[in-house]
Amino acid sequence: LLADRTIVAQKAVLHHPRIKYKMIARGKKGQTFFDALAGINEFMEVDQLELINGQFRLDLKDDKSMELENINFSIKSNQFVSSQTIRHIGKSIQEFNFSRGTFNLNNLNILLNDVKYAGNKEQLHAESVSANDTETQSIAFLNDVYLSKLFINEALKTISADSVRWSRGNIIYLPNP
């Protein structure tokens, strides 16, 4: 149903969507993640949003990016788009998984394979994770990785977890020369 150029529905299911989002600078401050959520809320009023076998790409400034392939999720979308903190976003997620995720953050490149989020356990599982630091040439290869109770400190721009464990792995750390 379309009302005043806004999608209004109890549930929307998107099959094989390709979503690309680019954060754009607005003035000196730029656009925050929550500004982007507010923008989504302007054209969509859906109680439940499901995405099946989609692709998602997020391009940030300074060559930072995130890409997820074969993503499946189910969210309480009104709760998601009205979130003011990352923690509230987590509470809106009912299902979240993807087959391959790549993250490029400054000199750090991360590849995640077969990732599943269990919201009821506040746990993220990846079949494999590889990371490399292009500046120091440090690398890590981990299998069967579990992250429990992720915390995101928006003010400090840090991510931490109560626990991180893996069944097998190799880590080569090379400090800056």
C-alpha positions, -999 to 999 in steps of 0.1 A, spaced: 0 0 0 13 34 -9 1 65 10 16 100 5 47 84 -12 53 62 18 52 24 18 28 13 45 24 -24 53 25 -48 82 52 -70 65 74 -66 34 95 -94 20 123 -86 -5 137 -115 -26 172 -111 -40 175 -74 -35 207 -55 -43 211 -26 -19 239 -1 -21 241 28 3 267 55 3 271 78 33 274 113 20 289 143 37 265 171 48 283 202 58 313 198 80 298 172 103 287 146 77 258 122 79 256 98 108 242 63 107 212 74 126 206 102 100 205 74 74 179 55 95 157 86 98 159 89 60 146 54 55 118 61 79 106 89 56 96 65 28 88 33 46 64 24 74 66 -14 77 62 -34 109 82 -64 98 109 -64 71 124 -96 57 153 -97 32 160 -131 15 192 -139 -4 202 -102 -8 233 -83 -14 242 -52 7 270 -27 2 278 3 25 304 28 13 317 51 40 341 80 36 378 75 33 376 42 14 359 23 43 333 -2 32 312 -32 41 297 -58 17 275 -87 26 265 -115 2 235 -138 4 222 -119 34 190 -130 51 174 -110 79 141 -103 96 137 -71 116 110 -52 134 116 -23 110 97 5 129 118 -3 160 150 -5 138 146 28 120 136 47 151 167 34 170 190 60 185 217 36 197 233 4 182 220 -15 212 184 -7 203 191 -18 167 203 -52 180 170 -56 199 150 -51 166 168 -80 148 150 -113 148 172 -132 123 204 -122 106 229 -143 86 250 -140 55 274 -163 35 302 -138 30 311 -104 44 340 -81 36 350 -51 57 376 -26 47 385 -2 75 416 19 69 445 -6 67 424 -36 80 407 -60 57 383 -86 72 366 -115 55 338 -134 74 322 -166 60 289 -182 69 278 -158 97 248 -163 119 235 -140 146 215 -155 175 198 -125 191 183 -145 219 218 -155 230 234 -122 219 259 -143 200 275 -141 166 290 -172 149 313 -173 119 325 -205 102 357 -187 93 373 -153 97 404 -139 81 419 -105 87 450 -88 75 466 -55 83 481 -41 51 503 -17 71 521 -43 93 514 -74 73 499 -90 104 473 -117 96 448 -140 113 429 -170 101 403 -184 125 377 -212 122 344 -217 141 345 -183 158 320 -172 184 315 -136 197 293 -132 227 275 -100 239 289 -74 216 291 -39 230 295 -8 208 306 24 224 294 50 200 312 79 218 346 61 218 339 44 184 350 10 198 335 -25 197 341 -50 224 328 -85 234 323 -104 266 341 -134 250 357 -144 217 365 -181 211 375 -202 181 383 -239 175 413 -235 152 434 -206 141 467 -190 132 477 -155 141 508 -138 129 514 -104 146 541 -82 132 544 -48 150 551 -17 131 588 -14 123 
